[in-house]
């Protein structure tokens, strides 16, 4: 999985392969089940990113290196291992196929849980933004009313 994390975050500059996180499903239609694989890989990376963000080892503006990617996996693998029950030696070496990680995450409901949490966070954020806009509109209306009365 560490190799897949590298391909997802950095790609392979020597082989001129861009980071996989930027691939659109239309780029993999020539592969048998390519779009399905990419979709599942996105799910795994979404969980890794979610856990990494919670543990403060994922930063959007970070320049990724193999050392940072290995540190990320070491940090998030503890949380993932507790829930999917990989052996400690396999997990720490990163010698787990990303498909096995996906299958276990799916079986244990981790992917759904992360999607639900992100949806709840998004809904809350939209609600806060709506409240802020409503408050700003009320402030403008209150000021407009006061200004209008002084014009008469």
C-alpha positions in Angstrom: 0.0 0.0 0.0 2.9 2.4 0.6 3.7 2.1 -3.2 0.1 3.0 -4.0 0.2 5.9 -1.6 3.3 7.2 -3.4 1.7 6.8 -6.8 -1.5 8.5 -5.5 0.3 11.5 -3.9 3.5 11.9 -6.0 3.2 9.7 -9.1 6.4 8.6 -10.7 8.3 11.7 -12.0 11.0 9.5 -13.6 8.5 7.7 -15.7 6.5 10.9 -16.2 3.4 9.5 -14.4 1.4 12.2 -12.7 -0.1 11.6 -9.2 -3.0 9.2 -9.6 -5.2 11.5 -7.4 -5.6 13.7 -10.5 -6.7 10.9 -12.8 -10.3 11.1 -14.2 -12.1 7.8 -14.8 -12.0 8.4 -18.5 -8.3 7.9 -18.5 -8.6 4.3 -17.4 -11.5 3.0 -19.5 -9.1 1.1 -21.7 -8.3 -1.2 -18.7 -10.6 -4.0 -17.8 -12.4 -2.8 -14.7 -10.2 0.3 -14.7 -12.9 2.7 -13.5 -13.9 0.3 -10.7 -10.3 0.0 -9.5 -9.9 3.8 -9.6 -13.1 4.3 -7.7 -12.1 1.8 -5.0 -8.7 3.3 -4.7 -10.3 6.7 -4.2 -12.3 5.2 -1.3 -9.1 3.9 0.3 -7.3 7.2 -0.1 -10.4 9.1 1.2 -10.2 7.0 4.4 -6.4 7.5 4.7 -6.8 11.2 4.2 -9.7 11.4 6.7 -7.7 9.6 9.4 -4.5 11.4 8.5 -6.3 14.8 8.9 -7.7 13.8 12.3 -4.2 12.8 13.4 -2.7 16.0 11.9 -0.3 14.2 9.6 -2.1 15.1 6.3 -1.8 18.6 5.0 -3.2 19.7 1.7 -0.3 22.0 0.9 2.3 19.4 1.8 5.1 18.4 -0.6 5.1 14.6 -0.3 8.3 12.6 -0.1 8.7 8.8 0.6 9.6 9.6 4.2 6.4 11.6 4.7 4.4 9.0 2.9 5.9 6.3 5.2 5.2 8.4 8.3 1.6 8.9 7.1 1.1 5.2 6.7 2.6 4.5 10.1 0.3 7.0 11.7 -3.0 5.9 10.0 -2.2 2.2 9.9 -2.7 2.0 13.7 -6.2 3.2 13.4 -7.0 1.1 10.4 -5.4 -2.0 11.9 -7.5 -1.7 15.0 -10.6 -1.9 12.9 -9.7 -4.3 10.1 -7.3 -6.6 12.1 -4.3 -6.9 9.9 -1.2 -8.4 11.5 1.2 -5.8 13.0 4.2 -7.0 11.0 2.3 -6.9 7.7 0.8 -3.5 8.5 4.0 -1.8 9.6 5.9 -3.0 6.5 3.2 -1.7 4.3 3.1 -5.1 2.5 -0.7 -5.1 2.2 -2.4 -4.8 -1.2 -4.6 -1.8 -1.5 -7.4 -4.1 -2.7 -7.2 -6.1 0.6 -7.3 -2.8 2.5 -10.4 -1.7 0.5 -12.1 -5.1 1.0 -11.6 -5.0 4.8 -12.6 -1.3 5.0 -15.8 -2.1 3.1 -16.6 -5.2 5.1 -16.2 -3.2 8.4 -18.2 -0.2 7.2 -15.3 2.2 7.5 -15.8 3.7 4.0 -19.5 4.4 4.7 -18.6 5.8 8.1 -16.1 8.3 6.6 -18.5 9.3 3.9 -21.2 9.9 6.5 -18.9 11.9 8.7 -17.8 14.0 5.7 -21.4 14.5 4.7 -22.3 15.6 8.2 -19.3 18.0 8.3 -20.3 19.4 4.9 -24.0 19.9 6.0 -22.8 21.6 9.2 -20.5 23.9 7.2 -23.3 24.8 4.8 -25.6 25.5 7.7 -23.0 27.8 9.4 -22.4 29.6 6.1 -26.2 30.1 5.6 -26.5 31.4 9.2 -23.6 33.8 8.6 -25.1 35.1 5.3 -28.5 35.5 7.0 -26.9 37.5 9.8 -25.0 39.6 7.4 -28.2 40.3 5.4 -30.0 41.2 8.6 -27.2 43.6 9.5 -27.4 45.2 6.1 -31.2 45.5 6.2 -31.0 47.0 9.7 -28.4 49.5 8.6 -30.4 50.2 5.4 -33.5 50.9 7.4 -31.7 53.3 9.7 -30.2 55.1 6.8 -33.5 55.3 5.0 -35.2 56.9 8.0 -32.6 59.6 8.1 -33.2 60.5 4.5 -36.8 61.4 5.1 
